[in-house]
Amino acid sequence: MSITKGLPASFGAESYDAIVVGAGFAGAVCARMLAEACGTKVAVIERRNHIAGNAYDCYDEAGVLVHQYGPHIYHTTNDRVHQFLSRFTEWLPYEHKVLANIHGELMPVPFNHKSLKMAFGEERGEYLYQKLVATFGENKKVPIMELRKKNDPDLTEVADYVYENVFLYYTMKQWGKTPDQIDPSITGRVPVFVGDDDRYFPTAPHQGMPAEGYTKLFERLLDHDLIDVFLGTDVRDVLQIKGDLIYVCDHPYGGEVIYTGQLDELFDLDLGALPYRTLDMQFETLQQDQFQPVATVNYTTTEDFTRITEFKLMTGQELPGVTTIMREYSKAYEPESGQTPYYAILEDETQALYQRYRERVDGILNFHCVGRLAEYRYYDMDGVVASALDLSDEIISSNG
Ligand SMILES: Cc1cc2nc3c(=O)[nH]c(=O)nc-3n(C[C@H](O)[C@H](O)[C@H](O)COP(=O)(O)OP(=O)(O)OC[C@H]3O[C@@H](n4cnc5c(N)ncnc54)[C@H](O)[C@@H]3O)c2cc1C
């Protein structure tokens, strides 16, 4: 692999069988698969000055390994994804647990046996818990909509508490909405866990953190003789779609193009911008061993930020006397502003707009969209890797 900052004047697209736009999980997995499986020479073009996309991590000035674009916790039920990624990293054991700060008290979420007793007091909490067990059975995740359907005042009380104290204000902050703008079908899906397990991903057989961090994982993933990475280069400076043809450096390009950026940007937003939420992440280094009991605390009833992450508690890094935390403030994304588009706003209108952009490229057989931006959807990392593996399989088999 070579990594070059900027695209050299000598760059010749014709010397590459494939161009991958974006060095996040979607792009890097495709680049590796194509290079390995059929000797494809791949140019990876990345706008940022680093690889790893939103999973990028680095050491801050205090020596703490931080996730620059928000905390990333690896978890998957997909064996193929896990086997593939495990070629490029060892894993540190880590099981994610989240607490909600509810008016100053830290309660496990999803709301469980312990949270019930904290919220309603030992006796009443136990009574409500036993009622949940009798109604739904133990170790079940029950959406609050199901609690309400029972028309039982005790179960409705639990549903109302969780709605008000865990869901409502947090969701308003996250999506910038008023209560009446919040889709009732989403509200109803908020779960209560009838049990004591306080792990956030209790059913994922594979979970943990890459032993040396995500960026190291990506260095190994992209480390192949047939892969060249060009950083700090916006592909729109060299690639355009004209009708059914892809042009690179003003010449028609017949190789495969794997695109993991925003589709609206590729067409200069000419049908309108696809909306996103962005995050303002405020990092703070503190001269103390530890700030909070678990890696993530959600602020669900107070504060303007949505959550605080303490990185050392996720990565297991031993660094006495110092720790770095990060507060996340959610706000509307402004297109072409240099902000990071984090969460697609998935509504009927925005999906329809995405489809109109998508129709422009669907007929171009050597142009492939994959990943959270190009597909305009939310993906966890394992989902993106699974899609990138599937797309690579398709391209490999069609190239014989
Ligand atoms: C705050 C937050 C927390 C998350 N936490 C988790 C978690 O705990 N666990 C989990 O599994 N998933 C998590 N995710 C999801 C995870 O970030 C995504 O699944 C993953 O990053 C998607 O990979 P990708 O390659 O599709 O996109 P990205 O990682 O965004 O990569 C796309 C790359 O394309 C580049 N690019 C875009 N346009 C251009 C252009 N015109 N020219 C050149 N390059 C371009 C971008 O710079 C970027 O590097 C989280 C997401 C967010 C927003």
The ligand as an SDF file (V2000), in Angstrom:
LIG
                    3D

 53 58  0  0  0  0  0  0  0  0999 V2000
  -21.7560    9.3100   16.5940 C   0  0  0  0  0  0  0  0  0  0  0  0
  -21.7510    7.9260   15.9900 C   0  0  0  0  0  0  0  0  0  0  0  0
  -21.4770    6.8410   16.7760 C   0  0  0  0  0  0  0  0  0  0  0  0
  -21.4720    5.5680   16.2250 C   0  0  0  0  0  0  0  0  0  0  0  0
  -21.2200    4.5240   17.0400 N   0  0  0  0  0  0  0  0  0  0  0  0
  -21.2300    3.2840   16.5430 C   0  0  0  0  0  0  0  0  0  0  0  0
  -21.0120    2.1760   17.3910 C   0  0  0  0  0  0  0  0  0  0  0  0
  -20.8460    2.3160   18.5970 O   0  0  0  0  0  0  0  0  0  0  0  0
  -21.0070    0.9280   16.8400 N   0  0  0  0  0  0  0  0  0  0  0  0
  -21.2070    0.7340   15.5040 C   0  0  0  0  0  0  0  0  0  0  0  0
  -21.1820   -0.4280   15.0560 O   0  0  0  0  0  0  0  0  0  0  0  0
  -21.4220    1.7740   14.6640 N   0  0  0  0  0  0  0  0  0  0  0  0
  -21.4320    3.0440   15.1430 C   0  0  0  0  0  0  0  0  0  0  0  0
  -21.6540    4.0940   14.3150 N   0  0  0  0  0  0  0  0  0  0  0  0
  -21.8350    3.8510   12.8800 C   0  0  0  0  0  0  0  0  0  0  0  0
  -20.4870    3.8530   12.0870 C   0  0  0  0  0  0  0  0  0  0  0  0
  -19.8740    5.1050   12.2220 O   0  0  0  0  0  0  0  0  0  0  0  0
  -20.7680    3.5700   10.6200 C   0  0  0  0  0  0  0  0  0  0  0  0
  -21.3990    2.3160   10.4800 O   0  0  0  0  0  0  0  0  0  0  0  0
  -19.5080    3.5220    9.7420 C   0  0  0  0  0  0  0  0  0  0  0  0
  -18.6460    4.5800   10.0050 O   0  0  0  0  0  0  0  0  0  0  0  0
  -19.9310    3.6350    8.3030 C   0  0  0  0  0  0  0  0  0  0  0  0
  -18.8280    3.4650    7.4510 O   0  0  0  0  0  0  0  0  0  0  0  0
  -18.8800    4.0900    6.0030 P   0  0  0  0  0  0  0  0  0  0  0  0
  -17.6590    3.6530    5.3130 O   0  0  0  0  0  0  0  0  0  0  0  0
  -20.1910    3.8370    5.3620 O   0  0  0  0  0  0  0  0  0  0  0  0
  -18.8850    5.6720    6.2490 O   0  0  0  0  0  0  0  0  0  0  0  0
  -17.7340    6.6280    6.7880 P   0  0  0  0  0  0  0  0  0  0  0  0
  -17.0260    6.0180    7.9250 O   0  0  0  0  0  0  0  0  0  0  0  0
  -18.3500    7.9580    6.9870 O   0  0  0  0  0  0  0  0  0  0  0  0
  -16.7250    6.7070    5.5690 O   0  0  0  0  0  0  0  0  0  0  0  0
  -17.0240    7.4250    4.3770 C   0  0  0  0  0  0  0  0  0  0  0  0
  -15.7610    8.1260    3.9390 C   0  0  0  0  0  0  0  0  0  0  0  0
  -15.9690    8.7150    2.6460 O   0  0  0  0  0  0  0  0  0  0  0  0
  -15.2860    9.9360    2.6020 C   0  0  0  0  0  0  0  0  0  0  0  0
  -15.8640   10.7830    1.5590 N   0  0  0  0  0  0  0  0  0  0  0  0
  -17.1340   11.2620    1.5050 C   0  0  0  0  0  0  0  0  0  0  0  0
  -17.2820   12.0310    0.4000 N   0  0  0  0  0  0  0  0  0  0  0  0
  -16.1020   12.0450   -0.2510 C   0  0  0  0  0  0  0  0  0  0  0  0
  -15.6300   12.6820   -1.4220 C   0  0  0  0  0  0  0  0  0  0  0  0
  -16.4190   13.4880   -2.1670 N   0  0  0  0  0  0  0  0  0  0  0  0
  -14.3580   12.4780   -1.8210 N   0  0  0  0  0  0  0  0  0  0  0  0
  -13.5310   11.6720   -1.0830 C   0  0  0  0  0  0  0  0  0  0  0  0
  -13.9280   11.0510    0.0660 N   0  0  0  0  0  0  0  0  0  0  0  0
  -15.1950   11.2380    0.4730 C   0  0  0  0  0  0  0  0  0  0  0  0
  -15.5140   10.5150    3.9860 C   0  0  0  0  0  0  0  0  0  0  0  0
  -14.5430   11.5100    4.2870 O   0  0  0  0  0  0  0  0  0  0  0  0
  -15.4070    9.2860    4.8760 C   0  0  0  0  0  0  0  0  0  0  0  0
  -14.1000    9.1000    5.3810 O   0  0  0  0  0  0  0  0  0  0  0  0
  -21.7200    5.3830   14.8410 C   0  0  0  0  0  0  0  0  0  0  0  0
  -22.0240    6.4780   14.0480 C   0  0  0  0  0  0  0  0  0  0  0  0
  -22.0610    7.7350   14.6230 C   0  0  0  0  0  0  0  0  0  0  0  0
  -22.4400    8.8950   13.7540 C   0  0  0  0  0  0  0  0  0  0  0  0
  1  2  1  0
  2  3  1  0
  2 52  2  0
  3  4  2  0
  4  5  1  0
  4 50  1  0
  5  6  2  0
  6  7  1  0
  6 13  1  0
  7  8  2  0
  7  9  1  0
  9 10  1  0
 10 11  2  0
 10 12  1  0
 12 13  2  0
 13 14  1  0
 14 15  1  0
 14 50  1  0
 15 16  1  0
 16 17  1  0
 16 18  1  0
 18 19  1  0
 18 20  1  0
 20 21  1  0
 20 22  1  0
 22 23  1  0
 23 24  1  0
 24 25  2  0
 24 26  1  0
 24 27  1  0
 27 28  1  0
 28 29  2  0
 28 30  1  0
 28 31  1  0
 31 32  1  0
 32 33  1  0
 33 34  1  0
 33 48  1  0
 34 35  1  0
 35 36  1  0
 35 46  1  0
 36 37  1  0
 36 45  1  0
 37 38  2  0
 38 39  1  0
 39 40  1  0
 39 45  2  0
 40 41  1  0
 40 42  2  0
 42 43  1  0
 43 44  2  0
 44 45  1  0
 46 47  1  0
 46 48  1  0
 48 49  1  0
 50 51  2  0
 51 52  1  0
 52 53  1  0
M  END
$$$$
